[in-house]
């Protein structure tokens, strides 16, 4: 025991020395590169800010587990403290530190100061859209020179597009149901940014990150096009073949998708092959409680973490050429809550009633379609063919695939998730810039396995209430904690 204690103390000593030396090295040498950022959006924002402020990146930095802090010096010798938040060695947010300009620094106030520090950073970048993205949420209210929202943004950008907004003072303000900051510059120019007291900054941050993911795809597409043009000039192989020559992932699902995502998947035509519909349903859903009333089947299963359900209600139709199954789309509207099969509710309170009337009948189809993944029932109820889809694979490395059809992706997952139970829910319905957006959350699990495949799916509707854009972020083998 004594020897173990001595060895333990020696090990601690060497670890402390190691980390001190590591920090000293990084303190003088760290200069972020594209691979150090979570996505292309954050990297381009970083470059834009440096360029706009005429600054060089190779300056000392202080590191912690949560962030990197750098102190830049302008030509005027004014100091700017910039904080880069990171996780798993990837920078996911950047802000100018404005805490020192505010006399109040409680934990609650600090959240608003940090969130608004990102706004100042974007205002001092070289591109207006970074600021517009930050203020996309209807929950955030910008005021400037008696103007509000987009008009305030335009006026503020026109004033500072060619020069820095140098913060001098930050005051906490409360207006009716809003709380926020009054941010004053060295020239005594000020603006206010307000947030609903009832809102959660975490949700606003998530909304912003989803916007960044979509924009990051656009940036990546432009880079791919440019790279492809360069490759064509050099008469090399097509870029798609070169992009995916990567080391094999330790995740079987990731490798399966990368090997097959560009192959056209075919539905299995089963209409004239099913002699006994009851046996078909029993075989495809062996762990479900199955009941039938006339031609309506109810497939019920225990939910995952209470809120993630996998219940399905389908209607059997006898056609001339065989059988068909279609989703039952019954619903009730309770204020702005849509109540579906087994009283499953979806909150549409952020939408107008005319929008709700259009999309409410479509929700059951979307739910049941995803919950049928891994079974032959999907061949009957699958739709959404031809919807362009971006798939982000979060395996050993973060990889982005462009897929021409969402139906093709679901059929591919259907092959891999045989003998899995798929849980799926819809949430976070918002109308942003005139378009309805919402998210899906999916878990797929094989009986007896403690690991789940998890996907976050973002949907966007066009003006005709059709799904026009889909992005899936897939996390393989997440542990059920």
N, C-alpha and C positions, 0 to 999 in steps of 0.2 A: 504493500500500500504506500509505503514511504517513497519507494522508487517510482511508483506511478505518479505520485504527487510532484516529485522532482522533474520527471519527464514532462508532466503537464505544464508546469511553470516555465520550463525551457521552451516548450512549444509555443506558449502564449507570448514569451519574450520575442522569439524569432518572428512570429506573425505580426507583432506590433512593429518591429523594426522593418519588416517587409513592406507593410502598408505605409509607414512613414516615408520610406524611400520611394515607393510607387507614387505617392502623392506629390513628392518633391519633383519627380520626373515629369509627371503630368502637369504640374503647376506651371512649368516653363515651356511645355512642348505641345499641349493639346490644341489642335485646330480642327474643328468638326468638318467632316467630309460627308458626301451624300449618304453613305452607308450608315452614318451615325444618326440619321433622322428616320422617324417612323414611316414617312411617306414623302413623295415628291413635292407635295404642297408645302410641307414644313421646310424642306430644303430650299425651295425657291423663295419662300418668305424670308428665310435667313439671308440669302444672297441679296434680295431686294433691299432689305434694311441696311446691310453693310454698304451697298452701292449708293443708296440715297444719302447716307450720312458720311460718305467718303472715309470709311474706316477700314483698317486691315484686320484680318481675323487672328493673326498670330500674336496674341497677347496672353499673359498669364491667366490662369483660371483656378478657382477654388472648387473642389468636388465634395459632394456628399452622396448618400445613397439615393436621395430624392431629386437633386438638381446640380447644375453647374452654374457658377456665378462668375461673370467677367466684368471688369471695370474698364470701360473705354474712355479715351480722352479725345475730345473734339479739338479742332484747330484753335479754338478759343481757350483751350485747357479746361473747359467745363467737363466734369466727370459724369458719365452715364453708367449706372449699374444695370446690367441685363442678366436675367435669370432664365436658364433653360431647364425645364422640367424633363426628366427622363425616367424610363422604366425599362428594365432588361437591356440597358445600354443603348436605348433608342430615344432620341429627343422628340417629344410629342407636343410641347407648348413652349412659347417664347414670350417674354414680357419685359418691359422696362419697369424697374423697381420704383414704385411711387410711395412706398410705405413711409419713408422718412419725411415726406411732405405733409403728412397728416398727423395731428396731435393725438387722435384716438387710434389705438392699435389693439383693440380686443380681438379675440379669435373670430367673432362674428364679423367685425369690420374688416379684419384682415382678408377674409374671403372676397369681399367686394373690391378691396384694393388690388388684390392679385388678379382678379378677373378683369378689372378695368386697366391694369397695367398692360394686358395683352392688347387692349384697344389703342392705347398710346403707341405701343410698338407698331401696330398696323398703320396708324395715322402717320407715323414717321417712316413708313416703307415707301417704295416708289410706285406702288400699284394701288389704285382705288378699290379694286374688287376685294382685296384682303379686308378692308374696313367694311365694305358692304356685306361680306360673308359674316362678319362678327355681329352685325346688326340685323341679320335676316329674321331672327325670331321676333314674333309679334310681342313677346313679353318685355323686350328691351326698348326703352323709350329714350331717344336722344333729343336734347333741346339745345338750340344755339341761335342767338339773336332773334328770339321770339318765333323761331321756326321749329318744326318737329319732324322727327323720323327722316324720310328720304330727302326732304327739302333742307333740313338741318345738316344732314350728311353732305349733300352737294355743296352747300355754302361753306362748311368747315373744310372740306377737301380743296375747294378753290383757293382758300386762304393759305393752306399749308402744303399744297402739292409740291411747291418748290423750296420750302424751308422747313426747319424743325419746329415742332411744338415742344418747347422746353418747360416742363412742369415746375411751378414755383410753390403752389399751395393746393392742398386737397381738403375740402370740407364735406362733412357728412350732412346730408339733407333728407328730410322726410316730407313727402307731399301726398296727402290723402292716403291711398292704399299702397303707395310706392316708397321705397327707400333707395338712396343712391348717393352719388358723389357729384360735387361741384368742383371741377378741375380747372385751375387758374394757371395761365402761363406767365413767364417773366415779363411779357408785354401787357399783362393784365387783361388778356383775352381769356374768356372762360366759356365752358360748355358744361352741360349736366347730362349724366347718364343715370337712368332710373330703372329699378327692377321691382316687380310686384313683391310685396312682403310675404305673400303666401307661396311664392314660387321657390323652387329649389335650384340653386346655381349649378348643382350637379347635372340636372336635366338639361339646362341651357348649354352646359359644356358638352354633353353627349350630342345634342343637336348640332352644335358647331362642328364636332368631330365627324359626324356623318356627312355634313356638307363638304368637309375637307377631303373625305375619302372619295366622293364623287369627283370633285375637282382634281384630285390627285390622279384619278384615272385619265382624265382629259389631258393632263400634263404628260403622263406616261405615254399616252397614244401619240402625242406630237413628237415625243422623243423617239418612239419606235418608228414613226414615219420618216423622220430625219435620218435615223440610223439605217433604215431600209433603203432610202435613196442613196446613201453613201455606199451601201453594200452592192446595190445594183450597178453603180458606176464602176465598182471594182470587179464586177462580174462574179460575185461570190454567190453562195447558196442563199435561198430566201431566208429572211430574218427569223421566221417562226421556227425553222428547223434549228437555228443556232441558239435561240433564246432558251429552249428547254433541254439543252444538253447540259444538265446540272447533275450534281452528285445525287445518288439515290437517297430518298428520305427514309427515316426509320419508321414512318407511319405508312402502313399498307394502303389506307384510304387515299392519301396524297399521291402515292405512286400509281394507284389504280386510275385516278382521275387524270393525271398527267399523261398516262399512256393511252387513254381512250377518249379524252374530251373532244377531240376534233373529228371523231368518227360519228357518222349519223346513226342514232339509235332508232330502232323500229319497235312500234307497239306490237304486242302479240294479239292477233285477231282471234277472239275466243267466243264470239257470239253463237256460232253454230257448233261449238265443241263442248258446251256445258249441258249435260243431260239432267242433272239434278242440282238446281241452284243452292239448295240448303247444304248439300255436301260440299259444294264449292266454297261457300262462305265459312263453314265449319273448318275446312282445311286451311284456308288462308288466315283465319283469326282464331287459332287454337286456344289462346289464353284469354279470350274475351267472353263476356256474358252475352249471349246472342238470343234475341227474341224476335218474333215476327207477328205482325198484326196485318192480316190480309196480304198486301204486296209490299209492305214496309218493313225493312229490317232495321233493328236497333243493335248496334255493336258497342258494348260498354266495357270499360277497363278502368282500373284504379289510376288516378292521375299521378303525375310526377311532381314532387314538391307542391302539391295541392293545386297550383295554378296552371300547370301544363297538362292539358287533357289530350286524350286520343280517341274520344267517342266519335262514332260515325253513324249517320242515319241515311239510308239509301232506299230507293224505290226500284222494285223489280218490274220490268216491262217484258211481256212476251211479244216478240216481233215475228214477222213471217219467216225471217231467216235465222231465228234463234232467240236468245235472251239479251237483255240490255239492263244495265244498272245506272241509275242517275242519282245525284245527290238530292236530298229533300231540303228545300230552301225556305222552310217556314220560319218566320220571325215575328216578334212583337216589339213595338217601339214604346219605351217608357221614358217620356221626356227625350233625352238624347242618349239613352242607353238602349242598345239593341240586344234583345234576349233571344237566344237561339236554342238549339236542342239541349235538353236537360238543364235549362235555365243558365246556360253559359252566356255571360254578358260581355259586351264590347262597348267601351266608353267612346262616344263620338262628340263629346261636349265642346270640342274646339272647332266643330264644323257647323255650317248653316243647315237648316232643315231641308232646303232643296238639294243640297249635296248628300245628306243622309238618305233621303228618299231614293237617290240614284244608286248608292253603293250598298245599302243594307241588304238587298236581295242577292248580292254577289258574295257575301261573306261566308256562308255555309260551304259553297263550292270551293272556295279558297282553303278553308280549314280542312275539309274532308279530303281534298286532293293531296295535301301534304301528309295527312295522317295515314293515307293509303299507301305511301311509299314503302317498298319492301314486300308488297303483295301484288297478286295478279289483278286485284280490283283496280289498281291504278290505270290499267289499260283501258278501262271503261270510262273513268271520270276525269282523265287528264285533259287539260286545255292549256292555254297560254303558249301555243306554238308560235315561233317567229318573234318572240320578245327578246331583244338583245340583252345579254346578261354579262355582268362582270363578276368573276369569281376570284376572291382573295383567299389563298390557302395559307393558313397560319400553322405550318408544320415546323420543321427544323429551321427553315428560312421562310420569309414572307414572299409569296409569289402571286402574280396577277395573271389570270387567263381571261381572254375575251371569248365568249361563247355566243353563237348566233341565235340560239333558241333556248329559252328557259325549260321548255318541255324536254329538250334533249338532255339537259343537265339532270332533271328529275328522273328520267328513264335510266340514266347512268347510275344515279344514286340508288334507284330501285333495284338494280342488279347487285350492288354491293351490300345493301342493307336487307338482303333476304334473311328471314328469321329474326329480324329486329322489330322492336316496337317503336314507332315514331310518335312523339308528343309534339304538339304545335299550337301556338297561340298567336293572336294578332293584337297589337297595342300601339299606342302613341300616334294616333291619327292627328295630323296637322295640315293646315293649308298654308303653304309657303310660296310667295310670289305668284299666287293664283293657281297653284297646282297642289293637289292632295297628295301627301306623302304619309306612309305608315310603315311599321316594322313588324316582321314576323320573327318568332323565336322558336327554334326547333331543337329537340333532343332525340337522338336515335340510340337505342340500347338493345343489346342481345341479352336474353335471359341468363342470369347468373353472372354477368360481367359487371364489375364495379366501375368500368370506364364507359363514358358516353361520348358520342360524336355530337358536337354542338354547332349550330349555325345561327347567325344573325342575318336577317334578310331585309333589305330596304326596297320598298316598292314606290313607284311614282306613277300617278295617273295622268293621262292627257285631258284635254278639255272635254272630250267625249266620255270620260270616266272609264277609259280602257287603260290597262296597264301598259305603259310605254317604256319603262326602264326598271331594271331589277339589278340589285347588287347583293351578292351573298358573301359573307365572311365566314369561312368554315374553320372550326377549331377541332382537330381530331383528338380523340382519346382524352377527354376531360374527366378528372376523377370526381365521383359523386361524394361531396363532403357534406 
